[in-house]
Amino acid sequence: MRPHRAVVALIVSSGLCGAAAGQQSEPERPHNMTGCLQKTPDGKSFMLTRDNRKTVEFSRSSVDLTPHVGRQIQITGTTDTDREAKGGGQQNGHYMQVTAVSVTAAKCS
């Protein structure tokens, strides 16, 4: 009878691990944003602005953004949830990790 209990315990614990794994949040989906690319006031990062107001700051980028400063661009990326959590949530700023950039206008309007 003991081997039977071990098998049951193994099956139950496997099910619990699977249930815990199912509770993990989904990975962030890429999304697009459009605006004027500017340097942040401290000059250490980049941000998109619309109507001279910051809409998003980039925490990381796999693309060199420097040549696009002052241009209207569309970025693709994912929300940097870790950075937003440190800053108190999205209401205190939206942060993204950029994966792609396309220029929509040579100059900001």
C-alpha positions as CSV (number, residue, x, y, z in Angstrom):
1,M,0.0,0.0,0.0
2,R,2.8,2.4,0.6
3,P,3.9,2.6,-3.1
4,H,0.3,3.5,-3.9
5,R,0.4,6.5,-1.5
6,A,3.7,7.7,-3.0
7,V,2.2,7.6,-6.5
8,V,-0.9,9.5,-5.3
9,A,1.2,12.1,-3.5
10,L,3.3,12.5,-6.6
11,I,0.2,13.0,-8.8
12,V,-1.3,15.5,-6.4
13,S,1.9,17.5,-6.1
14,S,2.3,17.6,-9.9
15,G,-1.2,18.9,-10.2
16,L,-0.5,21.6,-7.6
17,C,2.7,22.7,-9.5
18,G,0.7,22.9,-12.7
19,A,-2.0,25.0,-11.1
20,A,0.6,27.4,-9.7
21,A,2.2,27.7,-13.1
22,G,-1.1,28.5,-14.6
23,Q,-1.5,31.5,-12.3
24,Q,1.6,33.3,-13.7
25,S,0.8,36.4,-15.7
26,E,0.9,36.4,-19.4
27,P,4.0,38.0,-21.1
28,E,3.5,41.6,-22.2
29,R,2.3,41.9,-25.8
30,P,4.1,44.3,-28.1
31,H,2.3,47.5,-28.9
32,N,2.9,50.6,-31.0
33,M,3.1,54.3,-30.0
34,T,3.6,57.3,-32.2
35,G,5.1,60.7,-31.3
36,C,8.1,63.0,-31.4
37,L,11.3,61.4,-30.1
38,Q,13.1,63.6,-27.6
39,K,15.8,63.1,-25.0
40,T,14.6,63.1,-21.4
41,P,15.4,66.3,-19.4
42,D,18.4,64.6,-17.7
43,G,19.7,63.5,-21.2
44,K,20.1,59.9,-20.1
45,S,17.2,58.3,-21.9
46,F,14.6,58.9,-24.6
47,M,10.9,59.7,-24.6
48,L,8.0,60.2,-27.0
49,T,6.1,63.4,-26.7
50,R,2.7,64.4,-28.2
51,D,1.7,68.1,-28.0
52,N,4.9,68.8,-26.0
53,R,3.8,66.3,-23.3
54,K,5.6,63.1,-22.4
55,T,3.6,60.0,-23.3
56,V,6.2,57.3,-22.7
57,E,9.8,56.9,-21.6
58,F,12.1,54.2,-22.9
59,S,13.8,52.1,-20.2
60,R,15.6,49.9,-22.7
61,S,16.0,49.7,-26.4
62,S,17.4,47.1,-28.8
63,V,17.4,49.9,-31.5
64,D,19.8,52.9,-31.6
65,L,17.4,55.8,-31.1
66,T,20.0,58.7,-31.2
67,P,19.7,59.3,-35.0
68,H,15.9,59.8,-34.7
69,V,15.8,62.5,-32.0
70,G,13.6,65.4,-33.3
71,R,11.7,63.1,-35.7
72,Q,8.2,61.8,-35.7
73,I,8.4,58.0,-35.1
74,Q,6.4,55.0,-34.4
75,I,7.9,52.6,-31.9
76,T,7.1,49.0,-31.2
77,G,7.8,47.5,-27.8
78,T,6.5,46.0,-24.6
79,T,5.6,47.7,-21.3
80,D,8.4,47.6,-18.8
81,T,6.3,46.4,-15.9
82,D,9.3,46.2,-13.5
83,R,10.1,49.9,-14.0
84,E,6.5,51.0,-13.8
85,A,6.1,49.1,-10.5
86,K,9.2,50.8,-9.0
87,G,7.7,54.2,-10.1
88,G,4.3,53.5,-8.5
89,G,2.4,52.3,-11.5
90,Q,1.5,53.6,-14.9
91,Q,-0.2,56.7,-13.5
92,N,3.3,58.0,-12.7
93,G,4.7,57.2,-16.1
94,H,4.6,54.7,-18.9
95,Y,7.9,52.9,-19.6
96,M,8.6,50.7,-22.5
97,Q,11.3,48.4,-23.9
98,V,11.7,49.3,-27.6
99,T,12.2,46.6,-30.1
100,A,11.6,48.4,-33.4
101,V,11.3,52.0,-34.8
102,S,10.0,53.5,-38.0
103,V,10.2,57.1,-39.0
104,T,6.8,58.6,-39.9
105,A,8.0,62.2,-40.5
106,A,11.5,63.8,-40.9
107,K,10.6,66.5,-38.3
108,C,8.3,66.8,-35.4
109,S,5.3,69.0,-36.0
